[in-house]
């Protein structure tokens, strides 16, 4: 077993991690940092309803909490006081799950060699979530109590209660599936951004470009999905070859355009009416 901040080399000798995270590592950390923020925004919007005018302030507060938590997490990571972090390079999936490879030399006694081979990509996420939770508990209740006058007493804190549920879920997700998420997160982003955009447009009854322009909120949601989609494309391509990878960003609006162009042909009432005429 190696001390924290070290991992074994090819000769099974512990060496200090002196490298820096590459672009893909930072994109992974950005994805893990975005998860609580997106969930905060979702539940704030879900529980605010149409009566409350405090949703925007709560959105801004959630962004502030997660941003400060990210900065503090980087500052307390080695080297302390710097926004840079030193790390060990991820070589394969098993690097994330060293606890599964403890040897049993005599098939009786297990030698525990568990250590963080992917330092600090595994533990830094837990530290970030802890800071997010502490900042939320310090800031959000006071803000909600002051400004959420459009909601009932039982409803105004529901977005905070939701966070108390999803933070443990995110922690378990990172503990169990951190390595899988590291390799799969670009595709998860693409699939979720496509599905949620289609669901939102369908629920909001958006069938044309005119419907999008009616409310600014719809445009904000659309551009947010486009940013997520672009993030997923960048994560997959890693922008290693700019002349080949940058043109792929032109595909970002394609799903929304395809939906708007085909929505009128898949409207349920039209399909039902044409089916009735056929009988």
C-alpha positions as a Markdown table, in Angstrom:
| # | Residue | x | y | z |
|---|---|---|---|---|
| 1 | Unk | 0.0 | 0.0 | 0.0 |
| 2 | Unk | 1.3 | 3.5 | -0.9 |
| 3 | Unk | 0.7 | 6.7 | 1.1 |
| 4 | Unk | -1.8 | 9.1 | -0.2 |
| 5 | Unk | -0.4 | 11.0 | -3.2 |
| 6 | Unk | 1.7 | 8.1 | -4.4 |
| 7 | Unk | 1.2 | 5.1 | -6.5 |
| 8 | Unk | 3.3 | 2.1 | -7.6 |
| 9 | Unk | 5.4 | 2.1 | -10.7 |
| 10 | Unk | 6.2 | -0.8 | -13.0 |
| 11 | Unk | 8.6 | -2.2 | -10.4 |
| 12 | Unk | 5.9 | -2.1 | -7.7 |
| 13 | Unk | 7.7 | 0.8 | -5.9 |
| 14 | Unk | 5.7 | 3.7 | -4.5 |
| 15 | Unk | 6.4 | 6.9 | -6.4 |
| 16 | Unk | 5.1 | 10.4 | -5.6 |
| 17 | Unk | 2.5 | 11.7 | -8.1 |
| 18 | Unk | 4.1 | 14.7 | -9.7 |
| 19 | Unk | 2.1 | 15.1 | -12.9 |
| 20 | Unk | -0.8 | 17.4 | -13.7 |
| 21 | Unk | -4.3 | 16.3 | -14.8 |
| 22 | Unk | -4.6 | 16.3 | -18.6 |
| 23 | Unk | -7.5 | 17.8 | -20.5 |
| 24 | Unk | -9.7 | 14.8 | -20.2 |
| 25 | Unk | -9.1 | 14.6 | -16.4 |
| 26 | Unk | -10.2 | 18.2 | -16.0 |
| 27 | Unk | -13.3 | 17.6 | -18.2 |
| 28 | Unk | -14.2 | 14.6 | -16.0 |
| 29 | Unk | -13.8 | 16.8 | -12.8 |
| 30 | Unk | -15.9 | 19.4 | -14.5 |
| 31 | Unk | -18.6 | 16.9 | -15.2 |
| 32 | Unk | -18.6 | 15.7 | -11.6 |
| 33 | Unk | -18.8 | 19.3 | -10.5 |
| 34 | Unk | -21.7 | 20.0 | -12.7 |
| 35 | Unk | -23.9 | 17.2 | -11.5 |
| 36 | Unk | -24.9 | 18.8 | -8.1 |
| 37 | Unk | -25.4 | 22.2 | -9.8 |
| 38 | Unk | -27.7 | 20.8 | -12.5 |
| 39 | Unk | -29.6 | 18.9 | -9.9 |
| 40 | Unk | -29.9 | 22.0 | -7.7 |
| 41 | Unk | -31.3 | 24.0 | -10.7 |
| 42 | Unk | -33.7 | 21.2 | -11.6 |
| 43 | Unk | -35.2 | 20.9 | -8.1 |
| 44 | Unk | -35.3 | 24.7 | -7.6 |
| 45 | Unk | -37.3 | 25.0 | -10.8 |
| 46 | Unk | -39.4 | 22.0 | -9.9 |
| 47 | Unk | -40.5 | 23.2 | -6.5 |
| 48 | Unk | -40.6 | 27.0 | -7.2 |
| 49 | Unk | -43.6 | 26.7 | -9.6 |
| 50 | Unk | -45.0 | 29.7 | -11.3 |
| 51 | Unk | -45.9 | 31.7 | -8.2 |
| 52 | Unk | -42.4 | 32.3 | -6.8 |
| 53 | Unk | -40.2 | 35.0 | -8.2 |
| 54 | Unk | -37.3 | 33.8 | -6.1 |
| 55 | Unk | -36.2 | 31.0 | -8.5 |
| 56 | Unk | -33.6 | 33.2 | -10.3 |
| 57 | Unk | -31.9 | 34.2 | -7.0 |
| 58 | Unk | -31.9 | 30.6 | -5.9 |
| 59 | Unk | -30.3 | 29.5 | -9.2 |
| 60 | Unk | -27.6 | 32.2 | -8.8 |
| 61 | Unk | -27.0 | 31.1 | -5.2 |
| 62 | Unk | -26.6 | 27.5 | -6.2 |
| 63 | Unk | -24.1 | 28.5 | -8.9 |
| 64 | Unk | -22.2 | 30.6 | -6.2 |
| 65 | Unk | -22.2 | 27.7 | -3.8 |
| 66 | Unk | -20.8 | 25.2 | -6.3 |
| 67 | Unk | -18.3 | 27.7 | -7.7 |
| 68 | Unk | -16.9 | 28.6 | -4.2 |
| 69 | Unk | -16.9 | 24.9 | -3.3 |
| 70 | Unk | -14.8 | 24.1 | -6.4 |
| 71 | Unk | -12.3 | 26.8 | -5.7 |
| 72 | Unk | -11.9 | 25.9 | -2.1 |
| 73 | Unk | -11.5 | 22.2 | -3.0 |
| 74 | Unk | -8.6 | 23.1 | -5.4 |
| 75 | Unk | -7.0 | 25.4 | -2.8 |
| 76 | Unk | -7.0 | 22.7 | -0.1 |
| 77 | Unk | -5.7 | 20.0 | -2.5 |
| 78 | Unk | -1.9 | 19.5 | -2.8 |
| 79 | Unk | -0.2 | 21.8 | -3.5 |
| 80 | Unk | -2.2 | 23.7 | -0.8 |
| 81 | Unk | -3.0 | 27.3 | -1.7 |
| 82 | Unk | -2.8 | 26.8 | -5.4 |
| 83 | Unk | -5.5 | 26.2 | -8.1 |
| 84 | Unk | -3.2 | 23.6 | -9.6 |
| 85 | Unk | -3.2 | 20.0 | -8.4 |
| 86 | Unk | -0.7 | 17.3 | -8.9 |
| 87 | Unk | -2.0 | 13.9 | -9.9 |
| 88 | Unk | -1.1 | 10.4 | -11.1 |
| 89 | Unk | -2.0 | 9.4 | -14.6 |
| 90 | Unk | -5.0 | 7.0 | -15.1 |
| 91 | Unk | -3.8 | 4.0 | -17.1 |
| 92 | Unk | -6.7 | 1.6 | -16.9 |
| 93 | Unk | -10.1 | 1.0 | -15.3 |
| 94 | Unk | -8.6 | -1.2 | -12.5 |
| 95 | Unk | -6.6 | 1.8 | -11.2 |
| 96 | Unk | -9.9 | 3.1 | -9.8 |
| 97 | Unk | -10.7 | -0.1 | -7.9 |
| 98 | Unk | -7.4 | -1.2 | -6.1 |
| 99 | Unk | -9.5 | -2.6 | -3.2 |
| 100 | Unk | -10.6 | -5.4 | -5.6 |
| 101 | Unk | -7.0 | -6.5 | -6.2 |
| 102 | Unk | -5.8 | -7.2 | -2.6 |
| 103 | Unk | -3.5 | -10.3 | -2.9 |
| 104 | Unk | -3.9 | -13.5 | -0.8 |
| 105 | Unk | -0.4 | -15.1 | -0.9 |
| 106 | Unk | -1.3 | -18.2 | 1.1 |
| 107 | Unk | -5.0 | -18.1 | 0.1 |
| 108 | Unk | -5.9 | -17.4 | 3.8 |
| 109 | Unk | -4.5 | -14.1 | 4.8 |
| 110 | Unk | -5.4 | -11.1 | 2.6 |
| 111 | Unk | -2.8 | -8.4 | 2.2 |
| 112 | Unk | -4.6 | -5.0 | 2.1 |
| 113 | Unk | -2.8 | -2.9 | -0.6 |
| 114 | Unk | -5.7 | -0.5 | -1.3 |
| 115 | Unk | -4.6 | 3.1 | -2.1 |
| 116 | Unk | -5.7 | 5.9 | -4.4 |
| 117 | Unk | -3.8 | 5.0 | -7.6 |
| 118 | Unk | -5.7 | 7.7 | -9.5 |
| 119 | Unk | -4.9 | 10.4 | -7.0 |
| 120 | Unk | -6.7 | 12.8 | -6.5 |
| 121 | Unk | -9.5 | 12.1 | -9.0 |
| 122 | Unk | -11.3 | 9.8 | -6.7 |
| 123 | Unk | -11.2 | 11.6 | -3.4 |
| 124 | Unk | -11.3 | 15.2 | -4.6 |
| 125 | Unk | -14.9 | 14.7 | -5.7 |
| 126 | Unk | -15.9 | 13.7 | -2.2 |
| 127 | Unk | -14.2 | 16.8 | -0.8 |
| 128 | Unk | -16.0 | 19.0 | -3.3 |
| 129 | Unk | -19.4 | 17.5 | -2.5 |
| 130 | Unk | -18.8 | 18.0 | 1.2 |
| 131 | Unk | -18.0 | 21.7 | 0.7 |
| 132 | Unk | -21.1 | 22.0 | -1.6 |
| 133 | Unk | -23.3 | 20.6 | 1.2 |
| 134 | Unk | -21.8 | 22.8 | 3.9 |
| 135 | Unk | -22.1 | 26.0 | 1.9 |
| 136 | Unk | -25.7 | 25.1 | 0.9 |
| 137 | Unk | -26.7 | 24.6 | 4.6 |
| 138 | Unk | -25.1 | 27.9 | 5.5 |
| 139 | Unk | -26.4 | 30.1 | 2.7 |
| 140 | Unk | -29.6 | 28.7 | 1.2 |
| 141 | Unk | -32.0 | 28.4 | 4.2 |
| 142 | Unk | -31.4 | 32.1 | 5.0 |
| 143 | Unk | -31.9 | 33.2 | 1.4 |
| 144 | Unk | -35.0 | 31.0 | 1.0 |
| 145 | Unk | -36.6 | 32.2 | 4.2 |
| 146 | Unk | -36.1 | 35.9 | 3.2 |
| 147 | Unk | -37.2 | 35.8 | -0.5 |
| 148 | Unk | -39.4 | 32.8 | -1.1 |
| 149 | Unk | -42.5 | 34.7 | -0.2 |
| 150 | Unk | -44.5 | 33.2 | -3.1 |
| 151 | Unk | -44.3 | 29.7 | -1.7 |
| 152 | Unk | -46.0 | 28.1 | 1.3 |
| 153 | Unk | -43.9 | 27.4 | 4.4 |
| 154 | Unk | -43.8 | 23.7 | 3.6 |
| 155 | Unk | -42.8 | 24.2 | 0.0 |
| 156 | Unk | -40.0 | 26.8 | 0.3 |
| 157 | Unk | -37.4 | 24.4 | 1.6 |
| 158 | Unk | -38.2 | 21.4 | -0.6 |
| 159 | Unk | -35.3 | 22.1 | -3.0 |
| 160 | Unk | -32.9 | 22.0 | 0.0 |
| 161 | Unk | -34.5 | 18.7 | 1.2 |
| 162 | Unk | -34.0 | 17.3 | -2.3 |
| 163 | Unk | -30.3 | 18.1 | -2.1 |
| 164 | Unk | -30.0 | 16.3 | 1.2 |
| 165 | Unk | -31.2 | 13.2 | -0.7 |
| 166 | Unk | -29.2 | 13.6 | -4.0 |
| 167 | Unk | -25.8 | 14.3 | -2.3 |
| 168 | Unk | -25.6 | 10.9 | -0.7 |
| 169 | Unk | -26.7 | 9.3 | -4.0 |
| 170 | Unk | -23.9 | 11.2 | -5.8 |
| 171 | Unk | -21.4 | 10.2 | -3.2 |
| 172 | Unk | -22.3 | 6.5 | -3.6 |
| 173 | Unk | -22.3 | 6.9 | -7.4 |
| 174 | Unk | -18.7 | 8.2 | -7.2 |
| 175 | Unk | -17.6 | 5.6 | -4.7 |
| 176 | Unk | -19.0 | 2.7 | -6.7 |
| 177 | Unk | -18.9 | 3.9 | -10.3 |
| 178 | Unk | -16.1 | 6.5 | -10.3 |
| 179 | Unk | -14.0 | 4.6 | -12.8 |
| 180 | Unk | -16.9 | 3.7 | -15.0 |
| 181 | Unk | -18.1 | 7.4 | -15.1 |
| 182 | Unk | -14.5 | 8.4 | -16.0 |
| 183 | Unk | -14.7 | 6.5 | -19.2 |
| 184 | Unk | -18.4 | 6.9 | -20.0 |
| 185 | Unk | -19.3 | 10.5 | -18.9 |
| 186 | Unk | -19.0 | 12.1 | -22.4 |
| 187 | Unk | -21.6 | 9.6 | -23.8 |
| 188 | Unk | -23.8 | 10.1 | -20.7 |
| 189 | Unk | -23.8 | 13.8 | -21.3 |
| 190 | Unk | -24.8 | 13.4 | -25.0 |
| 191 | Unk | -27.6 | 11.0 | -24.3 |
| 192 | Unk | -29.0 | 12.9 | -21.3 |
| 193 | Unk | -28.8 | 16.2 | -23.1 |
| 194 | Unk | -30.7 | 14.8 | -26.1 |
| 195 | Unk | -33.4 | 13.0 | -24.0 |
| 196 | Unk | -34.0 | 15.9 | -21.6 |
| 197 | Unk | -34.2 | 18.4 | -24.5 |
| 198 | Unk | -36.8 | 16.3 | -26.3 |
| 199 | Unk | -38.8 | 15.8 | -23.1 |
| 200 | Unk | -38.7 | 19.5 | -22.2 |
| 201 | Unk | -39.8 | 20.6 | -25.7 |
| 202 | Unk | -42.6 | 18.0 | -25.7 |
| 203 | Unk | -43.8 | 19.0 | -22.3 |
| 204 | Unk | -43.6 | 22.7 | -23.2 |
| 205 | Unk | -45.5 | 22.0 | -26.5 |
| 206 | Unk | -42.7 | 23.6 | -28.5 |
| 207 | Unk | -43.4 | 22.8 | -32.2 |
| 208 | Unk | -41.8 | 25.7 | -34.1 |
| 209 | Unk | -39.2 | 28.4 | -33.8 |
| 210 | Unk | -42.0 | 30.8 | -32.9 |
| 211 | Unk | -42.9 | 28.8 | -29.8 |
| 212 | Unk | -39.2 | 29.1 | -28.7 |
| 213 | Unk | -39.2 | 32.8 | -28.9 |
| 214 | Unk | -42.4 | 33.3 | -26.9 |
| 215 | Unk | -40.7 | 32.8 | -23.6 |
| 216 | Unk | -37.1 | 33.7 | -22.7 |
| 217 | Unk | -36.9 | 30.7 | -20.3 |
| 218 | Unk | -37.3 | 28.3 | -23.2 |
| 219 | Unk | -34.3 | 29.9 | -25.0 |
| 220 | Unk | -32.2 | 29.7 | -21.8 |
| 221 | Unk | -33.1 | 26.0 | -21.5 |
| 222 | Unk | -32.2 | 25.4 | -25.2 |
| 223 | Unk | -28.8 | 27.2 | -24.9 |
| 224 | Unk | -28.1 | 25.2 | -21.7 |
| 225 | Unk | -28.6 | 22.0 | -23.5 |
| 226 | Unk | -26.5 | 23.1 | -26.4 |
| 227 | Unk | -23.6 | 23.9 | -23.9 |
| 228 | Unk | -24.0 | 20.4 | -22.4 |
| 229 | Unk | -24.0 | 18.9 | -25.9 |
| 230 | Unk | -20.9 | 20.8 | -26.8 |
| 231 | Unk | -19.2 | 19.7 | -23.6 |
| 232 | Unk | -19.9 | 16.1 | -24.4 |
| 233 | Unk | -18.5 | 16.4 | -28.0 |
| 234 | Unk | -15.4 | 18.1 | -26.6 |
| 235 | Unk | -15.0 | 15.4 | -24.0 |
| 236 | Unk | -15.2 | 12.7 | -26.6 |
| 237 | Unk | -12.8 | 14.3 | -29.2 |
| 238 | Unk | -10.5 | 15.9 | -26.5 |
| 239 | Unk | -9.8 | 18.5 | -29.2 |
| 240 | Unk | -6.5 | 16.7 | -29.9 |
| 241 | Unk | -6.7 | 17.7 | -33.6 |
| 242 | Unk | -8.4 | 21.1 | -33.8 |
| 243 | Unk | -8.9 | 21.1 | -37.6 |
| 244 | Unk | -10.9 | 17.8 | -37.3 |
| 245 | Unk | -12.6 | 18.2 | -34.0 |
| 246 | Unk | -13.8 | 21.8 | -34.0 |
| 247 | Unk | -16.2 | 21.3 | -37.0 |
| 248 | Unk | -18.0 | 18.7 | -34.9 |
| 249 | Unk | -19.3 | 21.5 | -32.7 |
| 250 | Unk | -21.4 | 22.5 | -35.7 |
| 251 | Unk | -23.6 | 19.4 | -34.9 |
| 252 | Unk | -24.6 | 21.0 | -31.5 |
| 253 | Unk | -27.9 | 22.6 | -32.8 |
| 254 | Unk | -28.7 | 19.6 | -35.0 |
| 255 | Unk | -31.0 | 17.6 | -32.5 |
| 256 | Unk | -33.1 | 20.7 | -31.7 |
| 257 | Unk | -33.4 | 21.6 | -35.4 |
| 258 | Unk | -34.4 | 18.1 | -36.2 |
| 259 | Unk | -37.0 | 18.1 | -33.5 |
| 260 | Unk | -38.5 | 21.4 | -34.6 |
| 261 | Unk | -38.6 | 20.3 | -38.2 |
| 262 | Unk | -40.3 | 17.0 | -37.5 |
| 263 | Unk | -42.5 | 17.9 | -34.5 |
| 264 | Unk | -45.6 | 18.8 | -36.6 |
| 265 | Unk | -45.5 | 15.4 | -38.3 |
| 266 | Unk | -45.5 | 13.5 | -35.0 |
| 267 | Unk | -48.2 | 15.4 | -33.1 |
| 268 | Unk | -50.4 | 12.8 | -31.4 |
| 269 | Unk | -53.7 | 14.6 | -32.2 |
| 270 | Unk | -52.8 | 14.6 | -35.9 |
| 271 | Unk | -51.8 | 11.0 | -35.9 |
| 272 | Unk | -55.0 | 10.0 | -34.1 |
| 273 | Unk | -57.1 | 12.1 | -36.5 |
| 274 | Unk | -55.5 | 10.6 | -39.6 |
| 275 | Unk | -55.9 | 7.1 | -38.1 |
| 276 | Unk | -59.6 | 7.8 | -37.5 |
| 277 | Unk | -60.0 | 9.0 | -41.1 |
| 278 | Unk | -58.3 | 5.8 | -42.3 |
| 279 | Unk | -60.9 | 3.6 | -40.6 |
